[in-house]
Amino acid sequence: MTQHAFSLAPTMLQELVSQSYPAHALYVLATPIGNAADITLRALQLLAMADAVACEDTRNTAQLLSRYGIQQQLIATHQHNEREAAERIIARLAAGERIVLVSDAGTPAVSDPGARVVDAALEAGMRVIPVPGASAAVTALSASGLVNDHFHFHGFLPAKAKARDSELARLSRLDATLVLYEAPHRIVETVDALLRVFGPARRIVFARELTKLFEQMHRCALADAPAWLAADANRQRGEFVLLIEGMPARADEGEDTLDAERILGLLLEECPVKSAAALAAKITGLKKNALYEMALRRKAERDEKG
């Protein structure tokens, strides 16, 4: 086994010595999402002993490995060459090598290049072994305080506004916590769209630059989210995980569904969304927030068709 540059306690060293790493295997290995100290001992051992490391960006991975005193042969494996890279990797696995697959940060193949390589390796009958570690989505969820036994990981929304709003209208029906990734240059328009489609009452959690020097987490109602972003330009920088509270008990479930839908449909022909929801609540006795969300969905669906 390769001895790393840092000193390990005897019990840790014994644990590493006892590890088994089969040949003919692709190791899907998570790397830190920001803080380099979040690497695991098992990950370091594998990165040092592998025959090669398949990575999204060879420059980023070379820099990461150099921090731990590791030199490795790197195989560029990104969204533009996944098929060709997969063929090369499978040939090397068949020859008995151990290949490690990493992304630029976090867990590979999750809203990230690498999924096709994993699929191709499995189709070729090769063994694929996950080596767990950092995940931006799970890290954000663990500190969000959003109490829900379920979450729906969606990753990145479509770039075009119409497709994004259509996707959000579909996602707004979920009662699970919604997990999105977003880039800094789109964060403002995405939050505006979330407010428009999901309504003001649901809570959102901003998880920005997780584990890095300027890490920030903020929870608020969607109604307050645009103002929070606008209050400080720094809040619009960095990579984001957005967590949106799941849909509360829905008015469109149960025996009053058809009446509520019919009444809202009529009101929306004459009134703005907010007024239609308020009037429908008075007529049906159902909760205003749930009716407001129903009205937003109906409006988004109508706009998409029209």
C-alpha positions in Angstrom: 0.0 0.0 0.0 1.1 3.5 -0.7 2.2 5.5 2.4 0.7 9.0 2.5 2.8 12.0 3.5 0.8 12.8 6.6 1.2 10.8 9.9 -1.6 8.3 10.6 -2.5 6.9 14.0 -1.7 3.1 14.2 -5.4 2.2 14.3 -6.1 4.2 11.2 -3.1 2.7 9.4 -4.3 -0.8 10.4 -7.8 0.0 9.0 -6.3 1.1 5.7 -4.0 -2.0 5.5 -7.1 -4.2 5.9 -9.0 -2.7 3.0 -9.5 -4.7 -0.2 -9.7 -3.2 -3.6 -10.5 -5.7 -6.4 -9.0 -5.4 -9.8 -11.2 -5.2 -13.0 -13.2 -2.5 -11.1 -14.4 1.1 -11.7 -14.4 3.1 -8.4 -16.8 6.0 -8.3 -15.2 8.2 -5.8 -16.5 11.4 -4.2 -14.1 14.3 -3.7 -14.5 17.4 -1.5 -17.0 20.1 -2.6 -14.8 22.9 -1.2 -12.9 22.1 1.9 -10.0 19.9 0.9 -9.8 18.4 4.4 -13.2 16.6 3.7 -11.4 13.9 1.7 -11.7 10.4 3.2 -8.8 8.1 4.1 -10.2 5.4 1.8 -10.4 7.9 -1.0 -6.8 9.0 -0.6 -5.6 5.4 -0.5 -7.5 4.5 -3.7 -6.4 7.7 -5.5 -2.8 6.8 -4.8 -2.9 3.1 -5.7 -5.2 3.2 -8.8 -3.9 2.6 -12.3 -5.5 5.8 -13.5 -8.0 8.5 -12.5 -10.8 9.4 -14.9 -11.8 13.0 -14.3 -14.0 15.9 -15.6 -11.2 18.4 -15.8 -7.6 17.2 -15.6 -6.3 20.5 -14.4 -8.7 20.6 -11.4 -8.0 17.0 -10.5 -4.2 17.4 -10.8 -4.4 20.4 -8.4 -6.5 18.4 -5.9 -4.2 15.4 -6.0 -1.1 17.6 -5.6 -2.5 18.9 -2.3 -2.2 15.4 -0.9 1.2 14.6 -2.5 -0.4 12.2 -5.1 0.7 11.9 -8.7 -1.5 10.0 -11.1 -2.2 9.3 -14.7 -5.4 11.2 -15.6 -8.0 10.4 -18.2 -10.1 13.3 -19.4 -13.8 12.2 -19.1 -16.3 15.0 -19.7 -19.7 15.5 -21.3 -18.1 16.0 -24.8 -16.1 12.7 -24.8 -17.9 10.3 -22.5 -18.5 7.6 -25.1 -14.9 7.5 -26.3 -13.6 7.8 -22.7 -15.9 4.9 -21.6 -14.4 2.7 -24.3 -10.9 3.4 -23.2 -11.8 2.8 -19.5 -13.6 -0.4 -20.2 -10.6 -1.8 -22.2 -8.3 -1.0 -19.2 -10.7 -2.5 -16.7 -10.9 -5.7 -18.8 -7.1 -5.8 -18.7 -7.3 -6.0 -14.9 -6.8 -2.4 -13.9 -8.4 -0.3 -11.2 -9.8 3.0 -12.5 -11.1 5.7 -10.2 -13.8 8.0 -11.6 -14.1 11.5 -10.0 -15.8 14.8 -10.9 -14.5 18.3 -10.3 -16.2 18.3 -6.8 -18.6 16.0 -4.9 -20.1 12.7 -6.0 -19.6 11.8 -9.7 -22.5 11.1 -12.1 -25.1 13.1 -10.1 -26.0 16.2 -12.2 -22.5 15.7 -13.4 -20.6 13.9 -16.2 -19.8 10.3 -15.5 -23.2 8.6 -15.5 -22.6 7.2 -19.1 -19.2 5.8 -18.1 -20.8 4.0 -15.2 -23.6 2.7 -17.3 -21.2 1.5 -20.0 -19.0 -0.2 -17.5 -22.0 -2.1 -16.0 -23.2 -3.1 -19.5 -19.8 -4.5 -20.2 -20.0 -6.7 -17.1 -17.4 -4.7 -15.1 -17.7 -4.2 -11.4 -18.6 -0.7 -10.2 -17.8 0.2 -6.6 -18.9 3.4 -5.0 -16.6 5.2 -2.6 -18.9 7.7 -0.7 -18.0 11.2 0.5 -19.1 14.7 0.0 -22.4 15.6 -1.7 -23.6 19.2 -1.9 -27.3 18.2 -1.9 -27.1 16.0 1.2 -24.8 18.5 2.9 -27.4 21.3 2.4 -30.3 19.1 3.4 -28.7 18.1 6.7 -28.4 21.8 7.9 -31.6 23.1 6.4 -34.0 22.4 9.2 -36.7 21.5 6.7 -38.5 18.7 8.4 -39.6 16.2 5.8 -38.9 12.5 5.4 -38.7 12.9 1.6 -36.7 15.0 -0.8 -36.7 15.2 -4.6 -33.3 15.9 -6.2 -33.8 17.7 -9.5 -30.4 19.3 -10.1 -30.2 22.1 -12.7 -33.4 23.6 -14.2 -33.6 24.3 -18.0 -31.8 27.4 -19.1 -34.7 28.8 -21.2 -37.4 30.7 -19.2 -40.4 29.0 -20.7 -39.0 25.5 -20.2 -37.9 26.4 -16.7 -41.3 27.7 -15.7 -43.0 24.6 -17.2 -40.7 22.4 -15.2 -41.3 24.4 -12.0 -45.1 24.1 -12.5 -44.7 20.3 -12.5 -42.3 20.3 -9.5 -44.6 22.6 -7.5 -47.0 19.7 -7.0 -44.5 17.6 -5.0 -44.9 17.4 -1.2 -41.2 16.5 -0.9 -38.4 19.0 -0.3 -37.1 20.1 -3.7 -33.3 20.2 -4.2 -32.0 22.4 -7.0 -28.5 23.4 -8.2 -28.0 26.9 -9.6 -25.2 29.0 -11.0 -24.6 32.6 -9.8 -25.5 34.2 -13.1 -29.0 32.7 -13.0 -29.8 32.8 -9.3 -31.9 36.0 -9.4 -34.1 35.0 -12.2 -34.5 31.5 -10.8 -35.6 32.8 -7.4 -38.1 35.2 -9.1 -39.5 32.2 -11.0 -39.8 30.2 -7.9 -41.7 33.0 -6.2 -44.0 33.3 -9.1 -44.8 29.6 -9.5 -44.6 28.4 -5.9 -46.1 31.4 -4.2 -44.8 33.5 -1.3 -45.5 31.3 1.7 -43.2 28.4 1.1 -39.7 28.5 2.7 -36.5 28.4 0.7 -33.0 27.6 1.9 -30.0 29.2 0.2 -26.9 27.0 0.6 -24.0 29.0 -1.0 -20.3 28.0 -1.3 -20.7 25.0 1.0 -17.6 24.1 3.0 -15.7 27.0 1.5 -14.4 30.2 3.1 -17.5 32.2 2.3 -20.0 29.5 3.1 -23.5 30.8 3.8 -26.9 29.3 4.6 -30.0 31.3 4.8 -33.6 30.3 5.3 -36.6 32.5 4.6 -40.1 32.6 3.0 -40.0 32.9 -0.8 -41.7 36.2 -0.4 -38.5 37.6 1.2 -36.0 35.8 -1.0 -35.5 38.4 -3.8 -34.9 41.2 -1.2 -32.4 39.1 0.6 -30.4 38.4 -2.6 -30.6 42.1 -3.6 -29.4 43.4 -0.2 -25.8 42.3 -0.7 -24.1 41.6 -4.1 -21.9 38.9 -2.5 -25.1 36.8 -1.8 -25.3 36.3 -5.6 -21.9 34.8 -5.9 -20.7 31.2 -5.8 -22.4 27.9 -6.5 -25.9 27.4 -5.0 -27.9 24.5 -3.6 -31.5 25.7 -3.3 -34.0 23.8 -1.1 -37.7 24.6 -1.4 -40.3 23.4 1.1 -42.6 20.7 -0.2 -46.2 21.5 -1.0 -48.4 21.6 2.1 -51.6 19.6 2.5 -53.2 20.2 -0.8 -56.6 21.6 -1.6 -56.7 19.6 -4.8 -56.9 16.3 -2.9 -60.2 15.1 -1.6 -63.9 15.5 -2.3 -63.7 19.2 -2.9 -61.2 18.9 -5.8 -63.6 19.4 -8.7 -65.4 22.3 -7.1 -62.2 24.1 -6.2 -60.8 23.6 -9.7 -64.0 24.7 -11.4 -64.4 27.8 -9.3 -60.7 28.8 -9.7 -61.0 28.3 -13.4 -63.9 30.7 -13.6 -62.3 33.3 -11.4 -59.0 33.3 -13.2 -60.8 34.3 -16.4 -61.8 37.6 -14.7 -59.3 38.1 -11.8 -55.5 38.1 -11.0 -54.2 35.0 -9.4 -54.1 36.5 -5.9 -57.6 37.8 -6.0 -58.9 34.5 -7.6 -57.4 32.5 -4.7 -58.8 34.8 -2.0 -62.3 34.6 -3.5 -62.1 30.9 -4.0 -61.1 30.5 -0.3 -64.1 32.4 0.8 -66.4 30.4 -1.5 -65.0 26.9 -0.7 -63.7 27.3 2.8 -60.4 25.8 1.7 -57.0 27.2 2.7 -56.0 30.3 0.8 -52.3 29.3 0.4 -53.2 25.9 -1.2 -55.7 27.6 -3.5 -53.1 30.2 -4.5 -50.6 27.5 -5.4 -53.3 25.7 -7.4 -54.1 29.0 -9.2 -50.4 29.5 -10.0 -50.2 26.1 -11.5 -53.3 26.5 -13.6 -52.0 29.9 -14.9 -48.6 28.4 -15.7 -50.2 25.5 -17.6 -52.5 27.9 -19.4 -49.6 30.2 -20.4 -47.6 27.3 -21.7 -50.5 26.1 -23.9 -51.3 29.6 -25.1 
